[in-house]
Amino acid sequence: MQTWLLTDREEDLHKAATLLRDGKLVGIPTETVYGLAADALNGTAVASIFVAKGRPMDNPLIVHIAQMQQLSSLVTEIPEQAKALANAFWPGPLTMIFKKADCIPQEVSAGLDTVAVRMPSHPVGRRLIELSGCPLAAPSANRSGIPSPTNARRVVEDMDGRIAAIVDGGDCAVGVESTVIDVSGERVRLLRPGAVTVEMLQSVVGDVEIDDAVLNQLAEGATAASPGMKYKHYAPSARVILVKGTPTAYAAYVNAHADDGVAALCFDGEEQELTVPYLTYGSRHDAAQQAHRLFDALRRLDEQGVRVAYTACPSPEGVGLAVYNRLLRAAGFEVVDLG
């Protein structure tokens, strides 16, 4: 299959929209990561997403809309808390899970009675939704399990020859996937952290329950209500080991484990004490910067032939909770706590 690399010019967006209406797959930019989009109401098109990604069919997808009016046809009820959250954070990196309407194919919901919906803020992504005339199901545009792509070049690496087109809309601003919350029950429940933080949610709805799977492995046999919960995610081929400790303790630990193929993934300015190769992924005190740079840094580990990456642990506060969540899954929950 030939994969077209399209620009963000209007004529190219019309080409991409036509492909989407015809049931084809298109890599699209959002403010979080690049998505692999298909017509969300076309079950056959949605099923081809799983094939292209090598994604397990029991992992639900997120439906992307461009206007609030689209939501009512996709869900059976819009709770008042959801309306308040949409007013506060849409368009933006927040996904909400609702009871689904009958029009949602099983391929989108992975057999659940709910559907995840968000309204991206990236102007190119939203324009594609508008031009295609349909909501778009769009998980991250990478092969399943590896770090998500934050620019079109990374999508090409993973999806060239697998999908119809890729629209280059520049680098993603956020760098990690959207916050996912369940609004289908009595309490708002956080399933996946992102750039819309717990504190931001609480400022609108008060109490927010944090699902145990945010910081722990999903229980054996449990159903994944959100993408990013059930499987090892965001992982390079390199073995990632999270290391909790002060910069000095971290450096001493990594240096003591120096070997061929060993590297450090650390914070900016904290590499001076290291005797092993290193990559950095932002300032220790800037979680938004960490989020923006994380996935590309994880991919570069493989490009540099790293076998084991001892990774400095971020603070799980604010946006840092999203970075910590992604690294826990990239590491398969392998954590060294230096006390």
FENCORUR-V307219 format. One record per residue. N is the residue number from 0. PSI is psi in whole degrees, -180 to 180 (NA if undefined). D_CENTER is the distance of its C-alpha to the mean C-alpha in Angstrom with 1 decimal. Layout:
BEGIN
<<N PSI D_CENTER> <N PSI D_CENTER>>
END
This chain:
BEGIN
<<0 134 26.1> <1 132 26.0> <2 119 22.8> <3 133 23.6> <4 111 22.0> <5 156 22.5> <6 -179 22.7> <7 15 21.7> <8 153 25.4> <9 -41 26.4> <10 -36 28.3> <11 -34 25.3> <12 -36 23.1> <13 -39 25.9> <14 -45 25.8> <15 -41 22.1> <16 -39 22.8> <17 -42 25.7> <18 -42 23.8> <19 -43 21.3> <20 -29 24.4> <21 8 25.9> <22 15 23.3> <23 167 21.7> <24 138 18.1> <25 131 16.9> <26 127 14.1> <27 150 13.4> <28 143 12.2> <29 176 10.4> <30 -18 10.5> <31 -74 6.8> <32 172 6.2> <33 140 8.7> <34 154 8.8> <35 103 11.5> <36 145 13.8> <37 159 16.8> <38 115 19.3> <39 -17 18.0> <40 3 21.7> <41 99 22.6> <42 -37 22.1> <43 -44 23.3> <44 -43 20.8> <45 -40 17.9> <46 -32 19.3> <47 -20 19.3> <48 -46 15.5> <49 -37 15.8> <50 -47 18.6> <51 -38 17.0> <52 -21 14.0> <53 39 16.2> <54 136 14.0> <55 140 16.0> <56 -13 17.3> <57 19 17.0> <58 108 13.2> <59 160 12.9> <60 165 11.1> <61 134 10.4> <62 130 13.4> <63 133 13.4> <64 163 16.8> <65 -23 18.8> <66 148 21.4> <67 -31 22.0> <68 -25 24.9> <69 -24 22.6> <70 -41 21.3> <71 -26 24.7> <72 -11 25.0> <73 -17 21.8> <74 162 22.5> <75 -21 25.8> <76 142 25.7> <77 98 24.1> <78 156 24.9> <79 -37 26.3> <80 -37 23.6> <81 -39 21.0> <82 -42 23.2> <83 -41 23.5> <84 -38 19.7> <85 -41 19.3> <86 -34 22.2> <87 -36 20.7> <88 -2 17.1> <89 139 17.0> <90 146 16.3> <91 -176 13.3> <92 52 9.8> <93 126 11.1> <94 134 10.9> <95 140 14.2> <96 125 15.5> <97 167 19.1> <98 131 21.9> <99 154 21.6> <100 166 24.4> <101 -20 26.3> <102 -14 24.9> <103 119 21.4> <104 153 21.7> <105 -30 21.3> <106 -31 18.9> <107 -45 16.3> <108 -2 17.0> <109 36 17.6> <110 -1 21.0> <111 166 20.2> <112 14 22.1> <113 164 19.1> <114 140 16.6> <115 132 13.3> <116 141 13.8> <117 163 12.6> <118 103 14.3> <119 154 12.6> <120 -11 14.8> <121 125 14.7> <122 -34 18.3> <123 -44 17.9> <124 -45 15.1> <125 -38 17.3> <126 -38 20.4> <127 -38 19.3> <128 -45 18.8> <129 -47 22.3> <130 -35 23.9> <131 -24 22.8> <132 18 24.2> <133 152 21.7> <134 151 18.4> <135 124 15.6> <136 128 13.5> <137 93 10.4> <138 178 7.7> <139 146 6.1> <140 56 9.6> <141 166 10.3> <142 143 12.6> <143 133 11.5> <144 -23 10.9> <145 170 10.8> <146 140 8.7> <147 151 6.4> <148 138 8.9> <149 8 9.7> <150 166 13.1> <151 -31 15.1> <152 -40 16.9> <153 -32 14.1> <154 -42 13.6> <155 -43 17.4> <156 -39 17.4> <157 -33 15.5> <158 -2 16.6> <159 126 20.0> <160 -6 22.5> <161 -22 20.1> <162 169 19.4> <163 -39 21.6> <164 161 20.2> <165 128 17.7> <166 121 17.9> <167 107 17.8> <168 21 16.9> <169 -175 16.8> <170 145 14.3> <171 139 11.3> <172 -40 12.6> <173 -57 9.9> <174 -16 7.9> <175 159 4.9> <176 166 2.6> <177 155 5.9> <178 135 8.6> <179 126 9.8> <180 150 13.6> <181 119 16.4> <182 14 19.3> <183 -10 21.3> <184 -164 23.4> <185 -32 25.8> <186 147 23.4> <187 128 20.0> <188 126 17.8> <189 123 14.5> <190 -32 12.4> <191 123 9.1> <192 154 9.7> <193 -153 8.3> <194 -26 10.6> <195 106 12.8> <196 168 14.5> <197 -44 16.8> <198 -38 19.7> <199 -42 18.8> <200 -44 18.5> <201 -30 21.7> <202 -19 23.4> <203 -44 23.2> <204 0 23.7> <205 -119 25.1> <206 134 24.3> <207 124 20.7> <208 135 20.5> <209 117 17.9> <210 143 17.2> <211 -29 18.5> <212 -8 15.5> <213 -39 13.5> <214 1 15.8> <215 161 17.4> <216 141 17.2> <217 137 17.4> <218 146 21.1> <219 127 22.7> <220 -5 22.9> <221 152 20.8> <222 134 18.8> <223 116 15.0> <224 -13 14.7> <225 152 11.0> <226 150 8.2> <227 9 7.5> <228 -38 11.1> <229 -41 13.6> <230 163 13.2> <231 126 12.9> <232 165 9.5> <233 22 8.5> <234 131 12.3> <235 177 14.7> <236 -32 18.2> <237 146 19.6> <238 122 20.1> <239 128 18.2> <240 121 20.3> <241 136 19.5> <242 117 22.7> <243 130 23.5> <244 174 26.5> <245 162 28.2> <246 -41 27.9> <247 -44 31.3> <248 -40 30.8> <249 -49 27.5> <250 -42 29.4> <251 -41 32.3> <252 -45 30.3> <253 -44 28.5> <254 -35 31.9> <255 -17 33.5> <256 20 31.2> <257 136 31.7> <258 171 32.1> <259 131 31.4> <260 0 27.7> <261 136 26.8> <262 166 24.8> <263 139 23.4> <264 104 20.0> <265 -178 21.3> <266 153 21.4> <267 135 23.3> <268 -4 27.0> <269 16 27.0> <270 -10 27.7> <271 -32 31.4> <272 -3 32.3> <273 145 30.5> <274 7 32.6> <275 162 29.8> <276 155 27.6> <277 158 24.5> <278 151 21.4> <279 156 20.2> <280 37 16.9> <281 176 18.3> <282 143 20.9> <283 -28 21.3> <284 13 21.9> <285 89 19.1> <286 -34 15.8> <287 -38 14.4> <288 -40 15.6> <289 -47 14.2> <290 -43 10.6> <291 -34 11.6> <292 -11 13.1> <293 -56 11.5> <294 -37 9.7> <295 -37 12.8> <296 -41 15.0> <297 -39 13.9> <298 -35 14.6> <299 -23 17.8> <300 -45 19.0> <301 -38 19.5> <302 -29 21.1> <303 8 23.5> <304 25 24.4> <305 135 23.3> <306 -43 24.1> <307 129 23.3> <308 109 21.2> <309 118 22.3> <310 124 19.6> <311 133 20.6> <312 130 19.0> <313 164 17.6> <314 128 19.0> <315 53 17.0> <316 141 18.1> <317 -133 16.5> <318 -23 13.3> <319 -27 14.3> <320 -37 13.4> <321 -42 9.7> <322 -44 10.7> <323 -44 13.1> <324 -45 10.9> <325 -40 8.7> <326 -36 12.2> <327 -44 13.9> <328 -35 12.0> <329 -33 12.4> <330 -2 16.0> <331 32 16.5> <332 26 17.8> <333 107 20.5> <334 134 21.5> <335 121 24.8> <336 112 26.2> <337 3 29.0> <338 NA 30.1>>
END
